[in-house]
Amino acid sequence: MFFRMVFANSKRYLKDYKNIAIMFLLPIICVALTNFLVNNSEKGLNIEIAIINMDGGNYGKQLASDLGVNNVFYSKETAVEGLKNYNYSVVYEIPENFSESIDNNIKPTINAYKIEKGNSTQIFEANLQAKLNNLLKVKLLEKNRIIENQKELDKNIIYVDYNMKKGLLSADSFVPILMILFFIMNYSINISVDLLKLKKDKILERFLSTGNKGYAIMGSIYLSMVAVQVSMYTLSFIIMNFVFKYNFQNFWMLIINIALMSMVSISLSLMVIRIFKDNQASSLISILLSMTMFFLYIYSISNHSDLSTALGKFTPFYWAMDSIEKSVVFPNIFIIILMILVLFTAGSIRYSSFAKES
């Protein structure tokens, strides 16, 4: 009987085209838009971005060419002077040992000089990392005589799984995964609205007449929410992985964290419902809480200070992304489970009382 209720609730969610749009189509659309911006980042950015090429070999010149940056300098002083005069938003420095590092299969460090923090260069930097990773990949395959040149790789003559650094996400996989986790957290708004609508329409109260226990009824609703979210968001990522050809290896870890973030989302919605029993208030508070946690995480990975990192650790995003990126279970997953228990306890409700409240 319990699993019949889970199946019935799951069908109800899947029949709602708005749920399908939010959980399946919206992440794909957003990632497609991000990829479009990354692939066209050189347009409109050349007047703001400059590169200092200090490399003694040819790879530095190749990278600058691949990035489509017109402002390439071989003198650090000239480039920095242009930065001080606000001719550029940021100047990137390709180091002297760039080609040597590539030949030794070591990922070089590229320094960035900015007038102030907060320049909107994230799209360009994601593109830079993608180009750098591709350059490393090609040289590594050529060195091991797996391919002769870039053209063989472009023609898909071979398929090779590789990790430039074991356990770390590539730059192109990071954005879609983070977006999926973000949408899961924001879906707590829909969960709050749905539960309050079931209550308002007396559906929760009618469930009591079926002879099922309150915890079984609520449990079936929660489990169906988790099942639908995990299946839809996972399918969404599979489509993105196929269409955009991300090099992502830790799929099972992604599924675990999607399920856990779904539970965080549901637990958050329960807590909000228990405190704010109004539809509009619940939606607003859910948005504020999920957005606050997301921006705290973004702040923690962009600022890199002890304070920002400490603040980021208070969010499930920090532990979920770290778990996926490094393929680790402990302590990340246990910390997320602890967050779920805290939120679930704070939002625990007596079903019969909640269903009959006016």
KAZI-V876349 format. One record per backbone hydrogen bond with DSSP energy under -0.5 kcal/mol. CO is the residue of the C=O (numbers start at 1). NH is the residue of the N-H. E is the energy in kcal/mol with one decimal. If there is no record, write none. Layout:
co:CO nh:NH e:E
co:CO nh:NH e:E
//
This chain:
co:1 nh:5 e:-1.9
co:2 nh:6 e:-2.0
co:3 nh:7 e:-2.5
co:4 nh:8 e:-2.5
co:5 nh:9 e:-2.5
co:6 nh:10 e:-2.3
co:7 nh:11 e:-2.3
co:8 nh:12 e:-1.7
co:9 nh:13 e:-2.1
co:10 nh:14 e:-2.3
co:11 nh:15 e:-1.6
co:12 nh:16 e:-0.5
co:13 nh:16 e:-0.8
co:15 nh:17 e:-0.9
co:16 nh:19 e:-0.8
co:16 nh:20 e:-1.5
co:17 nh:21 e:-2.4
co:18 nh:22 e:-2.3
co:19 nh:23 e:-2.9
co:20 nh:24 e:-2.5
co:20 nh:25 e:-1.4
co:21 nh:26 e:-3.0
co:24 nh:28 e:-0.9
co:25 nh:29 e:-2.6
co:26 nh:30 e:-2.5
co:27 nh:31 e:-2.4
co:28 nh:32 e:-2.5
co:29 nh:33 e:-2.2
co:30 nh:34 e:-2.2
co:31 nh:35 e:-2.7
co:32 nh:36 e:-2.0
co:33 nh:37 e:-2.2
co:34 nh:38 e:-2.5
co:35 nh:39 e:-2.7
co:36 nh:40 e:-1.1
co:38 nh:41 e:-1.5
co:40 nh:43 e:-1.4
co:42 nh:45 e:-1.0
co:42 nh:46 e:-0.9
co:45 nh:48 e:-1.6
co:45 nh:49 e:-1.4
co:48 nh:89 e:-3.4
co:48 nh:90 e:-1.6
co:50 nh:92 e:-2.6
co:51 nh:53 e:-0.7
co:51 nh:73 e:-3.4
co:52 nh:54 e:-0.9
co:52 nh:94 e:-3.3
co:58 nh:62 e:-1.9
co:59 nh:63 e:-2.5
co:60 nh:64 e:-2.1
co:61 nh:65 e:-2.0
co:62 nh:66 e:-2.5
co:63 nh:67 e:-2.0
co:64 nh:68 e:-0.6
co:64 nh:69 e:-1.5
co:65 nh:68 e:-0.9
co:68 nh:70 e:-0.5
co:70 nh:72 e:-1.5
co:71 nh:51 e:-2.7
co:71 nh:73 e:-0.5
co:73 nh:53 e:-3.3
co:75 nh:79 e:-1.6
co:76 nh:80 e:-2.6
co:77 nh:81 e:-2.1
co:78 nh:82 e:-1.7
co:79 nh:83 e:-1.7
co:80 nh:84 e:-2.4
co:81 nh:85 e:-1.5
co:82 nh:87 e:-2.8
co:82 nh:88 e:-0.7
co:83 nh:86 e:-1.7
co:89 nh:115 e:-0.7
co:90 nh:50 e:-1.7
co:91 nh:113 e:-2.8
co:92 nh:52 e:-3.5
co:92 nh:94 e:-0.6
co:93 nh:95 e:-0.6
co:93 nh:111 e:-1.1
co:94 nh:54 e:-2.2
co:95 nh:98 e:-1.4
co:96 nh:56 e:-1.3
co:97 nh:101 e:-2.6
co:98 nh:102 e:-2.2
co:99 nh:103 e:-2.4
co:100 nh:104 e:-1.3
co:101 nh:106 e:-3.1
co:102 nh:105 e:-1.7
co:106 nh:108 e:-0.6
co:108 nh:110 e:-0.5
co:109 nh:111 e:-0.6
co:111 nh:93 e:-2.9
co:113 nh:91 e:-2.1
co:116 nh:119 e:-0.6
co:119 nh:121 e:-2.1
co:121 nh:125 e:-2.5
co:122 nh:126 e:-2.2
co:123 nh:127 e:-1.9
co:124 nh:128 e:-2.7
co:125 nh:129 e:-2.4
co:126 nh:130 e:-2.0
co:127 nh:131 e:-2.5
co:128 nh:132 e:-2.5
co:129 nh:133 e:-2.6
co:130 nh:134 e:-2.1
co:131 nh:135 e:-2.2
co:132 nh:136 e:-2.3
co:133 nh:137 e:-2.4
co:134 nh:138 e:-2.5
co:135 nh:139 e:-2.2
co:136 nh:140 e:-2.3
co:137 nh:141 e:-2.4
co:138 nh:142 e:-2.6
co:139 nh:143 e:-2.3
co:140 nh:144 e:-1.5
co:141 nh:146 e:-2.8
co:141 nh:147 e:-1.0
co:142 nh:145 e:-1.4
co:149 nh:152 e:-0.8
co:149 nh:153 e:-0.9
co:150 nh:154 e:-2.3
co:151 nh:155 e:-1.9
co:152 nh:157 e:-2.2
co:153 nh:156 e:-1.3
co:165 nh:168 e:-1.8
co:170 nh:173 e:-0.6
co:170 nh:174 e:-1.4
co:171 nh:175 e:-0.9
co:172 nh:176 e:-0.7
co:173 nh:177 e:-1.6
co:174 nh:178 e:-2.4
co:175 nh:179 e:-2.4
co:176 nh:180 e:-2.0
co:177 nh:181 e:-2.2
co:178 nh:182 e:-2.2
co:179 nh:183 e:-2.6
co:180 nh:184 e:-2.1
co:181 nh:185 e:-2.0
co:182 nh:186 e:-2.1
co:183 nh:187 e:-1.3
co:185 nh:188 e:-1.4
co:186 nh:189 e:-1.5
co:187 nh:191 e:-1.8
co:188 nh:192 e:-2.4
co:189 nh:193 e:-2.3
co:190 nh:194 e:-2.7
co:191 nh:195 e:-2.4
co:192 nh:196 e:-2.1
co:193 nh:197 e:-2.1
co:194 nh:198 e:-2.5
co:195 nh:199 e:-1.9
co:196 nh:200 e:-2.7
co:197 nh:201 e:-2.5
co:198 nh:203 e:-1.7
co:198 nh:204 e:-1.4
co:199 nh:202 e:-1.5
co:202 nh:206 e:-1.9
co:203 nh:207 e:-1.6
co:204 nh:208 e:-0.7
co:205 nh:208 e:-0.8
co:206 nh:209 e:-1.0
co:207 nh:210 e:-1.5
co:207 nh:212 e:-0.6
co:208 nh:211 e:-1.4
co:213 nh:217 e:-2.1
co:214 nh:218 e:-2.5
co:215 nh:219 e:-2.1
co:216 nh:220 e:-2.1
co:217 nh:221 e:-1.7
co:218 nh:222 e:-2.8
co:219 nh:223 e:-2.8
co:220 nh:224 e:-2.0
co:221 nh:225 e:-1.9
co:222 nh:226 e:-2.4
co:223 nh:227 e:-2.8
co:224 nh:228 e:-2.5
co:225 nh:229 e:-2.4
co:226 nh:230 e:-2.9
co:227 nh:231 e:-2.3
co:228 nh:232 e:-2.6
co:229 nh:233 e:-2.7
co:230 nh:234 e:-2.1
co:231 nh:235 e:-2.2
co:232 nh:236 e:-2.2
co:233 nh:237 e:-2.1
co:234 nh:238 e:-2.4
co:235 nh:239 e:-2.3
co:236 nh:240 e:-2.1
co:237 nh:241 e:-3.1
co:238 nh:242 e:-2.0
co:239 nh:243 e:-2.9
co:240 nh:244 e:-2.7
co:241 nh:245 e:-0.6
co:241 nh:246 e:-0.6
co:246 nh:248 e:-1.2
co:249 nh:251 e:-1.5
co:250 nh:254 e:-1.7
co:251 nh:255 e:-2.1
co:252 nh:256 e:-1.8
co:253 nh:257 e:-2.0
co:254 nh:258 e:-2.4
co:255 nh:259 e:-2.3
co:256 nh:260 e:-2.2
co:257 nh:261 e:-2.7
co:258 nh:262 e:-1.9
co:259 nh:263 e:-1.8
co:260 nh:264 e:-2.2
co:261 nh:265 e:-2.4
co:262 nh:266 e:-2.4
co:263 nh:267 e:-2.7
co:264 nh:268 e:-2.5
co:265 nh:269 e:-2.1
co:266 nh:270 e:-2.1
co:267 nh:271 e:-2.0
co:268 nh:272 e:-2.3
co:269 nh:273 e:-2.5
co:270 nh:274 e:-2.4
co:271 nh:275 e:-1.7
co:272 nh:276 e:-3.5
co:275 nh:277 e:-0.6
co:278 nh:282 e:-2.5
co:279 nh:283 e:-2.1
co:280 nh:284 e:-2.5
co:281 nh:285 e:-2.5
co:282 nh:286 e:-2.3
co:283 nh:287 e:-2.3
co:284 nh:288 e:-2.4
co:285 nh:289 e:-2.6
co:286 nh:290 e:-2.4
co:287 nh:291 e:-2.6
co:288 nh:292 e:-2.2
co:289 nh:293 e:-2.2
co:290 nh:294 e:-2.0
co:291 nh:295 e:-2.6
co:292 nh:296 e:-2.0
co:293 nh:297 e:-1.7
co:294 nh:298 e:-2.4
co:295 nh:299 e:-2.4
co:296 nh:300 e:-1.8
co:297 nh:301 e:-1.7
co:298 nh:302 e:-1.3
co:299 nh:303 e:-2.0
co:300 nh:304 e:-1.0
co:305 nh:309 e:-2.3
co:306 nh:310 e:-2.2
co:307 nh:311 e:-2.3
co:308 nh:312 e:-2.4
co:309 nh:313 e:-1.5
co:311 nh:314 e:-1.5
co:312 nh:315 e:-1.8
co:312 nh:318 e:-0.6
co:315 nh:319 e:-0.9
co:316 nh:320 e:-2.5
co:317 nh:321 e:-2.7
co:318 nh:322 e:-1.9
co:319 nh:323 e:-1.9
co:320 nh:324 e:-2.4
co:321 nh:325 e:-2.8
co:322 nh:326 e:-2.2
co:323 nh:327 e:-1.1
co:323 nh:328 e:-1.2
co:329 nh:333 e:-2.3
co:329 nh:334 e:-0.6
co:331 nh:335 e:-2.1
co:332 nh:336 e:-2.1
co:333 nh:337 e:-2.5
co:334 nh:338 e:-1.9
co:335 nh:339 e:-2.1
co:336 nh:340 e:-2.3
co:337 nh:341 e:-2.4
co:338 nh:342 e:-2.2
co:339 nh:343 e:-2.5
co:340 nh:344 e:-3.1
co:341 nh:345 e:-2.5
co:342 nh:346 e:-2.2
co:343 nh:347 e:-1.5
co:345 nh:348 e:-1.0
co:349 nh:351 e:-0.7
co:350 nh:354 e:-2.8
co:351 nh:355 e:-3.0
co:352 nh:356 e:-1.4
co:353 nh:357 e:-1.0
//
